[in-house]
């Protein structure tokens, strides 16, 4: 389902009998906690029974065994955040009326309004919410071992830079300082527009600095290809592009040093 028009203009995405709304900045902290149910690394668990499950089946199995995080509760709270038109979420986990198993298929289902939703619907809703709010889903084309190595490389690179990650509050203050927008306006922004604004402002500032230095004649760059126009697309096809080359260089160096010792 192509939802590009909806996410461009922060419109609710229609899906069956519901409308899925983008989350606002004022609810970002809650959304960050609830959205953990969208990024479960189920298929990296070395258990054929788990791998063969759908994500909804896996969430139900965890809920029944009371293991790990309460993903079903998180999913319920996530729906309450993204479906503000539906006021039937209060105390639903206590009543147990929204979640259960189909009598016909014996597969897990959940109910919104008067309609029954299945594992396929769960996957579709997950994708919609992720696109609306820029959630990085698990890339199952990359093995868990490689993903873990890249994440460690990213964290190592961050520590080397000595830069402490900014908090959401810092981002809000920074946007307000640069744009003059009120805090109330920023709180009402969609999470997607908020995150894209941060990236765009950061790119604009660096573009002005590098371009000014290049044109001044006081600084000479061997290659100016890194000066990306501030209106260029910033979406990355490879989220690990900033560390994958560094990781390979480190691995090559380790291999070379090992070879020297032999």
N, C-alpha and C positions, 0 to 999 in steps of 0.2 A: 504494500500500500504506500503510495507516494503522498507524504504529508508535508512536502516542502512548502506549499502555500500556507498551510496552517501555522507551521512553526516560524515562517518568515514574519507573519503579522500577529503572532501570539494568540491565535484563535484556538478555541477548544476543538479537539479532533473527534469527529463522530465515529463511534464504533458500535455497531449493532444498536441497542436501545439507550446507549449512554454517550456522554460527552466528556472527554478526558481533557482537563484543563492544565495549562502549564503552571508550575509552582512559582510563587512569588518570593522575592528575596527575604521578606519578613518571616517566611517559613523555611528558610534554607537549612537551618540547623536541624529541624525536625526531619526534613526531607533527606538530609545526609544520613541520618540514623536509620530511617525507614527503608531507604533504597538499597540497603545491604542485601535485601531479599532478591534484588535483580542481578547481583554480581556473584552468585554462588558458583564456586569452581567444582561443580559436581563431577564432571567427567574426568577430573584428575585423581579421583579417589580410586585406588586399585581394587575395585570390587565390581565384577561383571553385573551383579544384580543392581547396583546403584547406577552404573553406566547405562543400563538398559531402561532405567526409569525416565519418565518425563520429569521436567523440573517441578511441576505441580505435585506429582507423585512423591518426589523426594522431599518436598516441603511437608507434605502430609505425614510421611514416615517419620520425620524428625519430630513433628508435633506429637505423634502418638508415643514415641519412645522418650520424649522429653529430653532429647539430646541437643547439645550445641546451642546455637542461638534460636530464639523463638521466631523463625522465619514466617510462619503463618500469621502470627500476631503482627509482625512488621508489615506484611503484605496487606493485612486488613487496615492498618493505620495509614499505609501509603494510599490505598484506595480512598479512604476518607479525606485525604488531603487533595487528591487529584479529581475527585468527583464531588465537588461542593453542591451540585444540584441534588444529590441523593442524600437525604437526611436520615437514612435508616441504619447507619453504622453504629449508633450508640449502643454499647453493651452487647454487641453482636457476638463477641467471642465467648461471653458468659452464657448466652442463650444457645450458642452452637447451631443456630438455624440457617446461617449463611453458608456453612461449609459442611460437606459430607460426601457420601458416595452414591453414585447412580445405581438405582435398583436394577436397571437393564444391563448396564455394562460393568458395574462394580468398580468403575473408575472414579477418581476424585473429581468433585465439581464444586463450584461456588455460585451463589445466586446473587444477582443484583436486580433490584426491582422484582419483576415476575419472571425473569429469564434465567435459564441455566447456562453457565459458562464452563468450558472444559479446559483440558491441558493446552489445546491449540489456542484457545482464547487467551490463556495466561501468557503464552509466548508472544502473541500479537500485542497484548496490552503492555507487556514488558518492553518490547521494541519501541512502541509509541512513546511511553514515558521516558525511556532512555534518550530518544531523539529530541523530545521536547526540552529536556533539562540537561543535555550534554553529559549523560552518564556513560562512562567508559565500560562497556560490557566486556566480558572475558573473550579474548581472541583465541578460539580453540584451534586455529590453524598453527599456533605456536605452542610447543609443548610446555608443560608446567616448569620443567627444569630450566628451559631457556628463558621463560618469562621471569622466573625467580632471579636468574642471573642478571637480566637486564634491569630489574627493579633494584637489585643490590648495587649495580653500576650507577644507576640514577641517584641513589641515596649517597653513594661514595662521592660522586661528582658534586652533589650539593654540599656535602661536608667540606670538601676541598675548597669550594668557593667561599665558605665562611658566611654565607648569606642565610639568615633565618627566614623560613617561609612566612609570608604575611598572613594574618588572620582575616576572616571575613570582615570583621570590624575595620581593620586597616584598609582593606579594599574599598569599603564603603566610604571611609573618610577620604581616601585618595581620589576617588571619582568625584566626590563633592568638591574637593579642593580644586581640582583641575577644571571641572565643567561649570561649577557654580550651581549645580542642581541641588535641590533641597534633600535632606535625609528622607523626608516623607515620600518624595518622588522615587528615590532609589529603592526604598523598601517595597514600593508597588511594582517595580520592574520584574519581569520574568527572570528566572535564574539564568536562562539561556542568554538573554540580552545583557544581563549583568556580567557574565563571564566573558562574553564576546567584547563588551565595552572595555574591560580591563586589558584584554589582549590587544585591542585596536589602539588604545591610548599608549600602551607600552611600545607598540610598533611605531606609532607616530613620533613619539619623543626620540627614540633611537634613530629614526629616519632623519629627523631634523639635525641631530648631532652629527651623524656620519656625513650627511650631505653637505652641511655647513663646513665641516673640517676638510672635506674633499675639494670644495670649490674655493676655499680660502687660499689654497696654495701653500699653506704653512705645514700641512700634513700630506704625505703622499702614500697612497695605498697601492701595493703591487697589483691587487685585484679588487675591483669595486663591485663584483657580482653579489657580495654579501649585503650590499645596500638595497634592501627590498623596499619598493615604493609602498607608502603607508596605506594605499588603497588596494594593494594586492591581496589575493586570497590567503588566509592564514590557516585554513584547515589542513591538518597533516594527515596523509594517508598512513604513515607509520609513526605511531606515538612514541616509539623508542628510537627515532632517528637521531636524537641528540646524544644518545649514549651507545648505540650499537657499534659505531665505528670506534669509539673510545674503548669499548669492551674488547673488540677484536684486536686492537693495538696492544692492550694489556695482555691478552692471551698469547699473542705472537711474541711479545717481549719475554714472558715467562717461559715459553717453549724454547726461545733462543738461549736464555740464561741456563736452562736445564741442559741443553745440548752442549754448552761450553764446559759444563762441569763433568760431562761424561768422558 
